[in-house]
Amino acid sequence: MTASGKLIFWEHLGLLDLPDYRTAAYEKIFIYRQLGGIREQNMIITVEADMTDICKINEIIEQKILLNY
């Protein structure tokens, strides 16, 4: 939750090559949507490629959270 009280959903999809993990991850995203999660508004989805560089992580936090909320 942000300082302004806005709820943010952030799901990291790390093991998509594993079928059970992938199914569970997609089920969580479905639940987030039912709770009001809207991608590019208050729902962030990242994958392993996003996490290989600390600059990319900082960019996601800055652009998706700090600047928008």
Contacts in CASP RR format, 6 or more apart in sequence:
PFRMAT RR
TARGET T0000
AUTHOR 0000-0000-0000
METHOD contacts of the structure
MODEL  1
MTASGKLIFWEHLGLLDLPDYRTAAYEKIFIYRQLGGIREQNMIITVEAD
MTDICKINEIIEQKILLNY
1 7 0 8 1.000
1 8 0 8 1.000
2 8 0 8 1.000
2 65 0 8 1.000
2 69 0 8 1.000
3 69 0 8 1.000
4 69 0 8 1.000
6 42 0 8 1.000
6 69 0 8 1.000
7 35 0 8 1.000
7 42 0 8 1.000
8 42 0 8 1.000
8 43 0 8 1.000
8 44 0 8 1.000
8 64 0 8 1.000
8 65 0 8 1.000
8 69 0 8 1.000
9 32 0 8 1.000
9 35 0 8 1.000
9 37 0 8 1.000
9 42 0 8 1.000
9 43 0 8 1.000
9 44 0 8 1.000
10 43 0 8 1.000
10 44 0 8 1.000
10 45 0 8 1.000
10 46 0 8 1.000
11 25 0 8 1.000
11 28 0 8 1.000
11 29 0 8 1.000
11 32 0 8 1.000
11 43 0 8 1.000
11 44 0 8 1.000
11 45 0 8 1.000
11 46 0 8 1.000
12 45 0 8 1.000
12 46 0 8 1.000
12 47 0 8 1.000
12 51 0 8 1.000
13 22 0 8 1.000
13 25 0 8 1.000
13 45 0 8 1.000
13 46 0 8 1.000
13 47 0 8 1.000
13 48 0 8 1.000
14 21 0 8 1.000
14 47 0 8 1.000
14 48 0 8 1.000
15 21 0 8 1.000
15 22 0 8 1.000
16 22 0 8 1.000
16 25 0 8 1.000
16 47 0 8 1.000
29 43 0 8 1.000
29 45 0 8 1.000
32 43 0 8 1.000
33 43 0 8 1.000
36 42 0 8 1.000
37 43 0 8 1.000
39 45 0 8 1.000
44 60 0 8 1.000
44 64 0 8 1.000
44 65 0 8 1.000
46 60 0 8 1.000
50 56 0 8 1.000
50 57 0 8 1.000
50 60 0 8 1.000
51 57 0 8 1.000
END
